[in-house]
């Protein structure tokens, strides 16, 4: 799971797209289709990712930019789930 998440985030954040090439048609929403992602769980995930970036010593400026992307992803997932009734 760690390798898959790393590969996904690398590709999603603009790095090599190997994760998507190896999984044609895969997306975050389909991977989480059986999990209810609420605004609360999205906020918890975003906070956990922010702590992970800080704890691993990612450059603060880069971490801030990544956290903006994570916030958009989390908010989008929660909104999409709410629209689906999930």
RONU-531447 format. One record per atom (N, C-alpha, C, O): x, y, z; atom name; residue in three letters. Coordinates in Angstrom, 1 decimal, decimal comma, padded with zeros to 4 digits, m for minus. Layout:
u->X&v->Y&w->Z&atom->CA&rest->ala
...
! end
This chain:
u->000,8&v->m001,2&w->000,0&atom->N&rest->unk
u->000,0&v->000,0&w->000,0&atom->CA&rest->unk
u->000,9&v->001,3&w->000,0&atom->C&rest->unk
u->000,6&v->002,2&w->m000,7&atom->O&rest->unk
u->001,9&v->001,2&w->000,8&atom->N&rest->unk
u->002,8&v->002,4&w->000,8&atom->CA&rest->unk
u->003,4&v->002,7&w->m000,5&atom->C&rest->unk
u->003,5&v->003,9&w->m000,9&atom->O&rest->unk
u->003,9&v->001,7&w->m001,3&atom->N&rest->unk
u->004,4&v->001,9&w->m002,6&atom->CA&rest->unk
u->003,4&v->002,4&w->m003,6&atom->C&rest->unk
u->003,7&v->003,3&w->m004,4&atom->O&rest->unk
u->002,2&v->001,9&w->m003,5&atom->N&rest->unk
u->001,1&v->002,3&w->m004,4&atom->CA&rest->unk
u->000,7&v->003,8&w->m004,1&atom->C&rest->unk
u->000,6&v->004,6&w->m005,0&atom->O&rest->unk
u->000,6&v->004,2&w->m002,8&atom->N&rest->unk
u->000,3&v->005,5&w->m002,5&atom->CA&rest->unk
u->001,4&v->006,5&w->m002,9&atom->C&rest->unk
u->001,2&v->007,6&w->m003,4&atom->O&rest->unk
u->002,7&v->006,1&w->m002,7&atom->N&rest->unk
u->003,8&v->006,9&w->m003,1&atom->CA&rest->unk
u->003,8&v->007,1&w->m004,6&atom->C&rest->unk
u->004,0&v->008,2&w->m005,1&atom->O&rest->unk
u->003,5&v->006,0&w->m005,4&atom->N&rest->unk
u->003,5&v->006,1&w->m006,8&atom->CA&rest->unk
u->002,3&v->007,0&w->m007,3&atom->C&rest->unk
u->002,5&v->007,8&w->m008,2&atom->O&rest->unk
u->001,2&v->006,8&w->m006,7&atom->N&rest->unk
u->000,0&v->007,7&w->m007,0&atom->CA&rest->unk
u->000,3&v->009,1&w->m006,8&atom->C&rest->unk
u->000,1&v->010,0&w->m007,7&atom->O&rest->unk
u->000,8&v->009,4&w->m005,6&atom->N&rest->unk
u->001,0&v->010,8&w->m005,2&atom->CA&rest->unk
u->002,1&v->011,4&w->m006,1&atom->C&rest->unk
u->002,1&v->012,6&w->m006,5&atom->O&rest->unk
u->003,2&v->010,7&w->m006,4&atom->N&rest->unk
u->004,2&v->011,1&w->m007,3&atom->CA&rest->unk
u->003,6&v->011,5&w->m008,7&atom->C&rest->unk
u->003,9&v->012,6&w->m009,2&atom->O&rest->unk
u->002,8&v->010,6&w->m009,2&atom->N&rest->unk
u->002,2&v->010,9&w->m010,5&atom->CA&rest->unk
u->001,2&v->012,0&w->m010,4&atom->C&rest->unk
u->001,2&v->012,9&w->m011,3&atom->O&rest->unk
u->000,3&v->012,0&w->m009,4&atom->N&rest->unk
u->m000,7&v->013,1&w->m009,3&atom->CA&rest->unk
u->m000,1&v->014,5&w->m009,1&atom->C&rest->unk
u->m000,7&v->015,4&w->m009,5&atom->O&rest->unk
u->001,0&v->014,5&w->m008,4&atom->N&rest->unk
u->001,7&v->015,8&w->m008,2&atom->CA&rest->unk
u->002,6&v->016,3&w->m009,3&atom->C&rest->unk
u->003,3&v->017,3&w->m009,2&atom->O&rest->unk
u->002,6&v->015,5&w->m010,4&atom->N&rest->unk
u->003,3&v->016,0&w->m011,6&atom->CA&rest->unk
u->004,6&v->015,2&w->m011,9&atom->C&rest->unk
u->005,3&v->015,6&w->m012,8&atom->O&rest->unk
u->004,9&v->014,2&w->m011,1&atom->N&rest->unk
u->006,1&v->013,4&w->m011,4&atom->CA&rest->unk
u->005,8&v->012,3&w->m012,5&atom->C&rest->unk
u->004,8&v->012,4&w->m013,2&atom->O&rest->unk
u->006,7&v->011,4&w->m012,6&atom->N&rest->unk
u->006,5&v->010,3&w->m013,6&atom->CA&rest->unk
u->005,1&v->009,7&w->m013,4&atom->C&rest->unk
u->004,7&v->009,4&w->m012,3&atom->O&rest->unk
u->004,5&v->009,4&w->m014,5&atom->N&rest->unk
u->003,1&v->008,9&w->m014,5&atom->CA&rest->unk
u->003,0&v->007,4&w->m014,5&atom->C&rest->unk
u->002,0&v->006,8&w->m015,0&atom->O&rest->unk
u->004,0&v->006,7&w->m014,0&atom->N&rest->unk
u->004,1&v->005,3&w->m014,0&atom->CA&rest->unk
u->002,8&v->004,6&w->m013,3&atom->C&rest->unk
u->002,3&v->003,7&w->m013,8&atom->O&rest->unk
u->002,4&v->005,2&w->m012,2&atom->N&rest->unk
u->001,3&v->004,6&w->m011,5&atom->CA&rest->unk
u->000,0&v->004,6&w->m012,4&atom->C&rest->unk
u->m000,7&v->003,6&w->m012,4&atom->O&rest->unk
u->m000,2&v->005,7&w->m013,1&atom->N&rest->unk
u->m001,4&v->005,7&w->m014,0&atom->CA&rest->unk
u->m001,2&v->004,8&w->m015,2&atom->C&rest->unk
u->m002,1&v->004,2&w->m015,7&atom->O&rest->unk
u->000,0&v->004,7&w->m015,7&atom->N&rest->unk
u->000,3&v->003,9&w->m016,9&atom->CA&rest->unk
u->000,1&v->002,4&w->m016,5&atom->C&rest->unk
u->m000,4&v->001,6&w->m017,3&atom->O&rest->unk
u->000,5&v->002,0&w->m015,3&atom->N&rest->unk
u->000,3&v->000,6&w->m014,8&atom->CA&rest->unk
u->m001,1&v->000,3&w->m014,5&atom->C&rest->unk
u->m001,4&v->m000,9&w->m014,4&atom->O&rest->unk
u->m001,9&v->001,3&w->m014,3&atom->N&rest->unk
u->m003,3&v->001,1&w->m013,9&atom->CA&rest->unk
u->m004,3&v->001,9&w->m014,7&atom->C&rest->unk
u->m004,9&v->002,9&w->m014,3&atom->O&rest->unk
u->m004,4&v->001,6&w->m016,0&atom->N&rest->unk
u->m005,2&v->002,4&w->m016,9&atom->CA&rest->unk
u->m006,6&v->002,5&w->m016,4&atom->C&rest->unk
u->m007,3&v->001,5&w->m016,0&atom->O&rest->unk
u->m007,1&v->003,7&w->m016,4&atom->N&rest->unk
u->m008,5&v->004,0&w->m015,9&atom->CA&rest->unk
u->m008,7&v->004,1&w->m014,4&atom->C&rest->unk
u->m009,8&v->004,4&w->m014,0&atom->O&rest->unk
u->m007,6&v->003,8&w->m013,6&atom->N&rest->unk
u->m007,8&v->003,9&w->m012,2&atom->CA&rest->unk
u->m007,8&v->005,4&w->m011,8&atom->C&rest->unk
u->m007,2&v->006,3&w->m012,4&atom->O&rest->unk
u->m008,6&v->005,6&w->m010,7&atom->N&rest->unk
u->m008,7&v->007,0&w->m010,2&atom->CA&rest->unk
u->m008,9&v->006,9&w->m008,7&atom->C&rest->unk
u->m009,3&v->005,8&w->m008,1&atom->O&rest->unk
u->m008,7&v->008,0&w->m008,0&atom->N&rest->unk
u->m008,9&v->008,1&w->m006,6&atom->CA&rest->unk
u->m010,3&v->007,7&w->m006,2&atom->C&rest->unk
u->m010,6&v->007,0&w->m005,2&atom->O&rest->unk
u->m011,3&v->008,2&w->m006,9&atom->N&rest->unk
u->m012,7&v->008,0&w->m006,6&atom->CA&rest->unk
u->m013,0&v->006,5&w->m006,6&atom->C&rest->unk
u->m013,7&v->006,0&w->m005,7&atom->O&rest->unk
u->m012,6&v->005,8&w->m007,7&atom->N&rest->unk
u->m012,9&v->004,4&w->m007,8&atom->CA&rest->unk
u->m012,2&v->003,6&w->m006,7&atom->C&rest->unk
u->m012,7&v->002,6&w->m006,2&atom->O&rest->unk
u->m011,0&v->004,0&w->m006,3&atom->N&rest->unk
u->m010,3&v->003,3&w->m005,3&atom->CA&rest->unk
u->m010,9&v->003,4&w->m003,9&atom->C&rest->unk
u->m010,8&v->002,6&w->m003,0&atom->O&rest->unk
u->m011,7&v->004,5&w->m003,7&atom->N&rest->unk
u->m012,4&v->004,7&w->m002,5&atom->CA&rest->unk
u->m013,9&v->004,6&w->m002,6&atom->C&rest->unk
u->m014,6&v->005,2&w->m001,7&atom->O&rest->unk
u->m014,4&v->003,9&w->m003,6&atom->N&rest->unk
u->m015,8&v->003,9&w->m003,8&atom->CA&rest->unk
u->m016,6&v->003,2&w->m002,7&atom->C&rest->unk
u->m017,8&v->003,5&w->m002,5&atom->O&rest->unk
u->m016,0&v->002,4&w->m001,9&atom->N&rest->unk
u->m016,7&v->001,7&w->m000,8&atom->CA&rest->unk
u->m016,4&v->002,4&w->000,6&atom->C&rest->unk
u->m016,8&v->001,8&w->001,6&atom->O&rest->unk
u->m015,8&v->003,5&w->000,6&atom->N&rest->unk
u->m015,5&v->004,2&w->001,8&atom->CA&rest->unk
u->m016,2&v->005,6&w->001,8&atom->C&rest->unk
u->m016,0&v->006,3&w->000,8&atom->O&rest->unk
u->m017,0&v->005,8&w->002,8&atom->N&rest->unk
u->m017,6&v->007,1&w->002,9&atom->CA&rest->unk
u->m016,6&v->008,2&w->003,3&atom->C&rest->unk
u->m016,1&v->008,1&w->004,4&atom->O&rest->unk
u->m016,4&v->009,2&w->002,4&atom->N&rest->unk
u->m015,5&v->010,2&w->002,7&atom->CA&rest->unk
u->m016,3&v->011,5&w->003,0&atom->C&rest->unk
u->m016,9&v->012,1&w->002,1&atom->O&rest->unk
u->m016,3&v->011,8&w->004,3&atom->N&rest->unk
u->m017,1&v->013,0&w->004,7&atom->CA&rest->unk
u->m016,1&v->014,2&w->004,8&atom->C&rest->unk
u->m014,9&v->014,1&w->004,7&atom->O&rest->unk
u->m016,7&v->015,3&w->005,0&atom->N&rest->unk
u->m015,9&v->016,5&w->005,2&atom->CA&rest->unk
u->m014,9&v->016,3&w->006,4&atom->C&rest->unk
u->m013,8&v->016,7&w->006,4&atom->O&rest->unk
u->m015,4&v->015,7&w->007,5&atom->N&rest->unk
u->m014,6&v->015,4&w->008,7&atom->CA&rest->unk
u->m013,4&v->014,4&w->008,3&atom->C&rest->unk
u->m012,3&v->014,7&w->008,7&atom->O&rest->unk
u->m013,7&v->013,3&w->007,6&atom->N&rest->unk
u->m012,6&v->012,4&w->007,3&atom->CA&rest->unk
u->m011,6&v->013,1&w->006,3&atom->C&rest->unk
u->m010,4&v->012,8&w->006,4&atom->O&rest->unk
u->m012,1&v->013,9&w->005,4&atom->N&rest->unk
u->m011,2&v->014,6&w->004,5&atom->CA&rest->unk
u->m010,3&v->015,5&w->005,3&atom->C&rest->unk
u->m009,1&v->015,6&w->005,0&atom->O&rest->unk
u->m010,8&v->016,2&w->006,3&atom->N&rest->unk
u->m010,0&v->017,1&w->007,1&atom->CA&rest->unk
u->m009,0&v->016,3&w->007,9&atom->C&rest->unk
u->m007,8&v->016,7&w->008,0&atom->O&rest->unk
u->m009,4&v->015,2&w->008,4&atom->N&rest->unk
u->m008,5&v->014,3&w->009,2&atom->CA&rest->unk
u->m007,3&v->013,8&w->008,3&atom->C&rest->unk
u->m006,2&v->013,8&w->008,7&atom->O&rest->unk
u->m007,7&v->013,4&w->007,1&atom->N&rest->unk
u->m006,6&v->012,9&w->006,1&atom->CA&rest->unk
u->m005,7&v->014,1&w->005,8&atom->C&rest->unk
u->m004,5&v->013,9&w->005,8&atom->O&rest->unk
u->m006,2&v->015,2&w->005,5&atom->N&rest->unk
u->m005,4&v->016,4&w->005,1&atom->CA&rest->unk
u->m004,5&v->016,7&w->006,3&atom->C&rest->unk
u->m003,3&v->017,0&w->006,0&atom->O&rest->unk
u->m004,9&v->016,7&w->007,5&atom->N&rest->unk
u->m004,1&v->017,0&w->008,7&atom->CA&rest->unk
u->m003,0&v->015,9&w->008,8&atom->C&rest->unk
u->m001,9&v->016,3&w->009,2&atom->O&rest->unk
u->m003,4&v->014,7&w->008,6&atom->N&rest->unk
u->m002,4&v->013,6&w->008,7&atom->CA&rest->unk
u->m001,3&v->013,8&w->007,7&atom->C&rest->unk
u->m000,1&v->013,6&w->008,0&atom->O&rest->unk
u->m001,7&v->014,1&w->006,5&atom->N&rest->unk
u->m000,7&v->014,3&w->005,4&atom->CA&rest->unk
u->000,2&v->015,5&w->005,7&atom->C&rest->unk
u->001,4&v->015,5&w->005,4&atom->O&rest->unk
u->m000,4&v->016,6&w->006,3&atom->N&rest->unk
u->000,4&v->017,8&w->006,6&atom->CA&rest->unk
u->001,5&v->017,4&w->007,7&atom->C&rest->unk
u->002,6&v->017,8&w->007,6&atom->O&rest->unk
u->001,0&v->016,6&w->008,7&atom->N&rest->unk
u->002,0&v->016,1&w->009,7&atom->CA&rest->unk
u->003,1&v->015,3&w->009,1&atom->C&rest->unk
u->004,2&v->015,4&w->009,5&atom->O&rest->unk
u->002,7&v->014,4&w->008,2&atom->N&rest->unk
u->003,7&v->013,5&w->007,6&atom->CA&rest->unk
u->004,7&v->014,3&w->006,8&atom->C&rest->unk
u->005,9&v->014,0&w->006,9&atom->O&rest->unk
u->004,3&v->015,3&w->006,1&atom->N&rest->unk
u->005,2&v->016,2&w->005,4&atom->CA&rest->unk
u->006,2&v->016,9&w->006,4&atom->C&rest->unk
u->007,4&v->017,0&w->006,1&atom->O&rest->unk
u->005,6&v->017,4&w->007,4&atom->N&rest->unk
u->006,4&v->018,1&w->008,4&atom->CA&rest->unk
u->007,4&v->017,2&w->009,1&atom->C&rest->unk
u->008,6&v->017,5&w->009,3&atom->O&rest->unk
u->006,9&v->016,0&w->009,5&atom->N&rest->unk
u->007,7&v->015,0&w->010,3&atom->CA&rest->unk
u->008,8&v->014,4&w->009,4&atom->C&rest->unk
u->009,9&v->014,0&w->010,0&atom->O&rest->unk
u->008,7&v->014,4&w->008,1&atom->N&rest->unk
u->009,7&v->013,8&w->007,3&atom->CA&rest->unk
u->010,7&v->014,8&w->006,8&atom->C&rest->unk
u->011,6&v->014,5&w->006,0&atom->O&rest->unk
u->010,5&v->016,1&w->007,2&atom->N&rest->unk
u->011,5&v->017,1&w->006,8&atom->CA&rest->unk
u->011,4&v->017,7&w->005,4&atom->C&rest->unk
u->012,4&v->018,2&w->004,9&atom->O&rest->unk
u->010,2&v->017,6&w->004,8&atom->N&rest->unk
u->010,0&v->018,2&w->003,5&atom->CA&rest->unk
u->010,2&v->019,7&w->003,6&atom->C&rest->unk
u->009,8&v->020,3&w->004,6&atom->O&rest->unk
u->010,8&v->020,3&w->002,6&atom->N&rest->unk
u->011,1&v->021,7&w->002,6&atom->CA&rest->unk
u->009,7&v->022,4&w->002,9&atom->C&rest->unk
u->008,7&v->022,1&w->002,2&atom->O&rest->unk
u->009,7&v->023,3&w->003,8&atom->N&rest->unk
u->008,4&v->024,0&w->004,2&atom->CA&rest->unk
u->007,7&v->024,6&w->003,0&atom->C&rest->unk
u->006,5&v->024,6&w->003,0&atom->O&rest->unk
u->008,4&v->025,3&w->002,1&atom->N&rest->unk
u->007,7&v->025,9&w->001,0&atom->CA&rest->unk
u->007,1&v->024,9&w->000,1&atom->C&rest->unk
u->006,0&v->025,0&w->m000,4&atom->O&rest->unk
u->007,8&v->023,8&w->m000,2&atom->N&rest->unk
u->007,3&v->022,7&w->m001,0&atom->CA&rest->unk
u->006,1&v->022,0&w->m000,3&atom->C&rest->unk
u->005,1&v->021,7&w->m000,9&atom->O&rest->unk
u->006,3&v->021,8&w->001,0&atom->N&rest->unk
u->005,2&v->021,2&w->001,8&atom->CA&rest->unk
u->003,9&v->022,1&w->001,8&atom->C&rest->unk
u->002,8&v->021,5&w->001,7&atom->O&rest->unk
u->004,1&v->023,4&w->001,8&atom->N&rest->unk
u->002,9&v->024,2&w->001,7&atom->CA&rest->unk
u->002,2&v->024,1&w->000,4&atom->C&rest->unk
u->001,0&v->024,1&w->000,4&atom->O&rest->unk
u->003,0&v->024,0&w->m000,7&atom->N&rest->unk
u->002,3&v->023,8&w->m002,0&atom->CA&rest->unk
u->001,6&v->022,4&w->m002,1&atom->C&rest->unk
u->000,5&v->022,3&w->m002,6&atom->O&rest->unk
u->002,3&v->021,4&w->m001,6&atom->N&rest->unk
u->001,7&v->020,1&w->m001,6&atom->CA&rest->unk
u->000,4&v->020,1&w->m000,7&atom->C&rest->unk
u->m000,6&v->019,4&w->m001,1&atom->O&rest->unk
u->000,5&v->020,7&w->000,4&atom->N&rest->unk
u->m000,7&v->020,8&w->001,3&atom->CA&rest->unk
u->m001,9&v->021,5&w->000,6&atom->C&rest->unk
u->m003,1&v->021,1&w->000,8&atom->O&rest->unk
u->m001,6&v->022,5&w->m000,2&atom->N&rest->unk
u->m002,7&v->023,1&w->m001,0&atom->CA&rest->unk
u->m003,4&v->022,1&w->m001,9&atom->C&rest->unk
u->m004,6&v->022,0&w->m002,0&atom->O&rest->unk
u->m002,5&v->021,3&w->m002,6&atom->N&rest->unk
u->m003,0&v->020,2&w->m003,5&atom->CA&rest->unk
u->m003,8&v->019,2&w->m002,7&atom->C&rest->unk
u->m004,9&v->018,7&w->m003,2&atom->O&rest->unk
u->m003,3&v->018,8&w->m001,6&atom->N&rest->unk
u->m004,0&v->017,8&w->m000,7&atom->CA&rest->unk
u->m005,3&v->018,4&w->m000,3&atom->C&rest->unk
u->m006,3&v->017,6&w->m000,2&atom->O&rest->unk
u->m005,4&v->019,6&w->000,1&atom->N&rest->unk
u->m006,7&v->020,2&w->000,5&atom->CA&rest->unk
u->m007,7&v->020,2&w->m000,6&atom->C&rest->unk
u->m008,9&v->019,9&w->m000,4&atom->O&rest->unk
u->m007,2&v->020,5&w->m001,8&atom->N&rest->unk
u->m008,2&v->020,4&w->m003,0&atom->CA&rest->unk
u->m008,7&v->019,0&w->m003,2&atom->C&rest->unk
u->m009,8&v->018,8&w->m003,5&atom->O&rest->unk
u->m007,7&v->018,0&w->m003,1&atom->N&rest->unk
u->m008,1&v->016,6&w->m003,3&atom->CA&rest->unk
u->m009,1&v->016,2&w->m002,2&atom->C&rest->unk
u->m010,2&v->015,7&w->m002,5&atom->O&rest->unk
u->m008,8&v->016,5&w->m001,0&atom->N&rest->unk
u->m009,7&v->016,1&w->000,1&atom->CA&rest->unk
u->m011,1&v->016,7&w->000,0&atom->C&rest->unk
u->m012,1&v->016,1&w->000,2&atom->O&rest->unk
u->m011,1&v->018,0&w->m000,3&atom->N&rest->unk
u->m012,4&v->018,7&w->m000,5&atom->CA&rest->unk
u->m013,2&v->018,2&w->m001,6&atom->C&rest->unk
u->m014,4&v->018,0&w->m001,6&atom->O&rest->unk
u->m012,5&v->017,9&w->m002,7&atom->N&rest->unk
u->m013,1&v->017,3&w->m003,9&atom->CA&rest->unk
u->m013,7&v->016,0&w->m003,7&atom->C&rest->unk
u->m014,8&v->015,7&w->m004,1&atom->O&rest->unk
u->m013,0&v->015,1&w->m002,9&atom->N&rest->unk
u->m013,5&v->013,8&w->m002,6&atom->CA&rest->unk
u->m014,7&v->013,9&w->m001,7&atom->C&rest->unk
u->m015,7&v->013,2&w->m002,0&atom->O&rest->unk
u->m014,7&v->014,7&w->m000,7&atom->N&rest->unk
u->m015,8&v->014,9&w->000,2&atom->CA&rest->unk
u->m017,0&v->015,4&w->m000,6&atom->C&rest->unk
u->m018,2&v->014,9&w->m000,4&atom->O&rest->unk
u->m016,8&v->016,4&w->m001,4&atom->N&rest->unk
u->m017,9&v->016,9&w->m002,2&atom->CA&rest->unk
u->m018,5&v->015,9&w->m003,2&atom->C&rest->unk
u->m019,7&v->015,8&w->m003,3&atom->O&rest->unk
u->m017,7&v->015,2&w->m003,8&atom->N&rest->unk
u->m018,1&v->014,1&w->m004,8&atom->CA&rest->unk
u->m018,9&v->013,1&w->m004,1&atom->C&rest->unk
u->m019,9&v->012,6&w->m004,6&atom->O&rest->unk
u->m018,4&v->012,6&w->m002,9&atom->N&rest->unk
u->m019,1&v->011,6&w->m002,1&atom->CA&rest->unk
u->m020,5&v->012,1&w->m001,7&atom->C&rest->unk
u->m021,5&v->011,4&w->m001,7&atom->O&rest->unk
u->m020,5&v->013,4&w->m001,3&atom->N&rest->unk
u->m021,8&v->014,0&w->m000,8&atom->CA&rest->unk
u->m022,8&v->014,0&w->m001,9&atom->C&rest->unk
u->m024,0&v->013,8&w->m001,7&atom->O&rest->unk
u->m022,3&v->014,4&w->m003,1&atom->N&rest->unk
u->m023,2&v->014,4&w->m004,3&atom->CA&rest->unk
u->m023,7&v->013,0&w->m004,7&atom->C&rest->unk
u->m024,9&v->012,9&w->m005,1&atom->O&rest->unk
u->m022,9&v->012,0&w->m004,4&atom->N&rest->unk
u->m023,3&v->010,6&w->m004,7&atom->CA&rest->unk
u->m024,2&v->010,1&w->m003,6&atom->C&rest->unk
u->m024,9&v->009,0&w->m003,8&atom->O&rest->unk
u->m024,2&v->010,7&w->m002,5&atom->N&rest->unk
u->m025,0&v->010,2&w->m001,4&atom->CA&rest->unk
u->m024,2&v->009,3&w->m000,6&atom->C&rest->unk
u->m024,8&v->008,5&w->000,2&atom->O&rest->unk
u->m022,9&v->009,3&w->m000,7&atom->N&rest->unk
u->m022,0&v->008,3&w->000,0&atom->CA&rest->unk
u->m021,5&v->008,8&w->001,3&atom->C&rest->unk
u->m020,8&v->008,1&w->002,0&atom->O&rest->unk
! end
